[in-house]
Amino acid sequence: MKYDEFLNKVRELGEYSDRDEAEHVAHSVLGTLAPRLPADGVEHLAAQLPEPLTEPLHRGELEDAEDFGVEEFLNRVAAATGARPMTAEWDASATLTAVAENVSGGELNKLLSRLPSDYATLFGHPELSG
């Protein structure tokens, strides 16, 4: 998938007013997710996403993964985007659902196995389930 297609998907899922807002959210969410993943997890994920999305992943990458749950993740997304925690959940879900739709099943399984189980709901946007 191309970068513009990815951003269009995030924009559609998040119901953002324009591409710039979708881009800001996507970069913020991925940059916040990166420290939660081990370095090889960041590398594998980055390899399957369009090139401009690798930058926020690598910017947030740490040698050793941090251990924080979904609540802390959403607080960090909120801080990165300037949103409230409820909005941060929507933003994270829009971005991570687009990620889930654009990486291989094997990569998605590896990614989810590296995260606590409560992260899984963020990879399936509420508009897509039900």
N, C-alpha and C positions, 0 to 999 in steps of 0.2 A: 504494500500500500504506500502511496505517495504521501508526503507531508501534508499537502493541501487536503487530501481526502481524509486523513486522520483528523485534522482540525475541523473539517466540516462535520465529521461524525461527533466529535466532542461538542461542537456548537449545537448540533441537532439534539443530542441527548441532554445537554445542559440548558437548552433553550436560551442561549446567550444572544445578545443583540448583534454582535459582530465577530469577525474572525479574530480581531485583536484580543477581545475578552477570552475567547476560547483558547487562544495561544497562551495568554498569561496564566490561565487556570491550569492548562496541561503542563506547562513548564514548572509551575509551582508544585503541583501534585507529584510529578515525577522526581523533582529535586528533593521533595520531602520523603518520598518512598526510598530513595537510594541509600540513605544511612541505615535503613532497617534491613537491608540485604547484604549478604556477604559479597566481597569483591567479585567472585566468579558469577554470582547471581546478577549483578549489575551488568557484567560483560555479556552474559547470555541474553539478557533482556534487551540491552542496547543493540545487539547484533540483529534483532528482529524488528526493530522500530526504524522509522525514517530518520535519516541523518540528523536533522536539526533537534530531534528529541534525545539524542545521545548526550548533548552538551549538559542539560540540567541533571541527567543521571550521573554523569562523571563529576560534575561540580559538587553534588551531594555525597558522592561515594567516600566511604571510609575504609581503612584497611580491615577493621573488625566491625561487624554489624552491631548496631545499637539494639538494645532490647526494650522496645516500647510497644504498648498495645494500641488498639484502634482509637481509644479516647485521646491518647497523647498524639497519635498520628493526626487526628482531625483537628486538635488544638494547634498543631504545627502548620497544617494546611491553612487553617483560619488566619494564623499570623502571617503566613507567606502571601496570602491573597487579600488580606485586609477584610475578611468576611467573618460572620458569626459562625459558631460551631455547626449549627444546623445547615447553613449554606455550604460550609466546608464539606459536610457529608455528601451533599448533592454534587459539589464540584469534584470530589474524589471519585464518586461513583461514575460520573460522566466520563472522566478521563480513564479510569481503570476498566470500565466496560469497553471503551474503545481499544484499550490495550488487549483485553481478553479476546476481542474479535479479530485482532491483527497479529497475534503470535500463534505459533503452532500449539496444538493441544498438549504436546509433551512439555513445551516451555511453560505454558500456563500451569500445568500440574507441578512442575519444579518450583515455579514462583510461589504458588499457593502453599506448597509443602514447607517453604522457608518462613512462612508467616503464621501467626496464631490463627486458629480456625475462624475467629470472628471477622477477619479481614475479607473472607470469601464473599460476603454479601456485597461488598463494595465493587466486586468484579462483575456484577449483574445488575445493571441499572433498574430502578423500580419500574420504569416505563416498559421495560422488556419482560418483566416477570408478571405473571398473572393474566 
